[in-house]
Amino acid sequence: MVLRSSLKSCLQLFCFLKTPKAGFRSTTSGGLIIQSISNDIYQNLAVEDWIHDHMNLENRQVLFLWRNSPAVVIGRHQNPWQECNLRLMRQKNIKLARRRSGGGTVYHDLGNINLTFFTARKKYERMENLKLIVKALKALRPQLDIHVTDRYDILLDRQFKISGTAAKLGRTTAYHHCTLLCNADKFVLSSVLKTPYKGIKSNATPSVPASVKNLFEEDPSLTCEMLLDAIAEEYATQHQIDHHITLVNPADETVLPGISNKTKELQAWEWVYGKTPKFSVSTCLNIAYKDSVIDVKVDLDVKHGRIEVCNIDLPEQWLPPALCSELVNSFTGSKFCPNEITTLATTLLRVCPQDDDTHSRWNLLCENMTMLM
């Protein structure tokens, strides 16, 4: 069993130096194992940023262990509308986060383990990290059929993905992070990682679909805690360090100066959605109204998460031309976001009073527009 202690209580043990700018740094070489006490995706990604930016990794390697409440995490260069079901995520209160690293989209919940390996860039070696994980799992359960692929995935029974990989390579430091499926909700995973949005054209990095399986399905006696301890113990053995896990609170500014600002940046709409590569939407809305179905052609260009160009082609006389023109003008420049579009549409209709029939048609159009988001 790997012993756990708080980061503050380990400051002397690991010879940390507290400085206003750098928080904790080690003056000794070797390895360090850190585990977050938070289940918040933004806080945990912020800890990754903080370690990458502030810790001296020239002669030290760090393993960061963390778990999250339900969240979908996309790569730095991905389009969330192409990667996941944002409507379903809003209904289920599942957070969306954008990593600093590249790679594809993953689903996190408390049945999923996250591991981040930090090194100096010249010592970066993701294959060795994955082999360490496999060795730890095989030591825990020798009967498991697991291996690492050339794509840096870990497969179970030669076909089911249990771990995916992404990385960030800085000028002097680097990190490699990966997931490990223990007992994640596979129904939610498959539901939220399936986009319902049509007509999107983008050069964003696409995810590669894969069949997944939980380790729990192979061996119901396995728990996340067991897997974390086994990996931490193997890491400690390979780096010849004491079997200690240092607990860190991602909200503690006394230990991690500036961490709150990093968390806010990762939560901001401008980062999560605004960093989406430019894309377009071209689709036809089939709006049922009374005894007929109206076809409405919609073409949008979206840049930095905002509607740059908006064209809505409506049948003649279905809505007053001036009202439709106002709608298009209002949408242009606004966030590609259902809440903002609904607010704009409601405000515009309030200042342009019309009859009940026009109200009904207007509301139908706006409801269908928000379904694109």
Buried (B, 14 or more C-beta within 10 A) or exposed (E): EBEBEBBBEBBEEBEBEEEEEBBBBBEEEBBBBBBBBBBBBBBBBBBBBBBBEBBBBEEBBBBBBBBBBBBBBBBBBBBBBBBBBBBBBEEEEBBBBBBBBBBBBBBBBBBBBBBBBBBBEEBBEBEBBBBBBBBBBBEBBEEBEBBBEEEBBBBBEEEBBBBBBBBBEBEEBBBBBBBBBBBBBBEBBEBBBEBEBEEBEBEBBBBEEBEBBBBBBBEEEBBBEBBBBBBBBBBBBBBEBEBBBBBBBBBBEEBBBBBBEBBEBBBBEEBBBBBBBBBBBBBEBEBEEEEEEBEBEBBBBBBBBBBBEBEBEBEEEBBBEEBBEBBEEBBBEBBBBBEBBBEBBEEBBEEBEBEEEBEEBBBBBBBBBBEBB
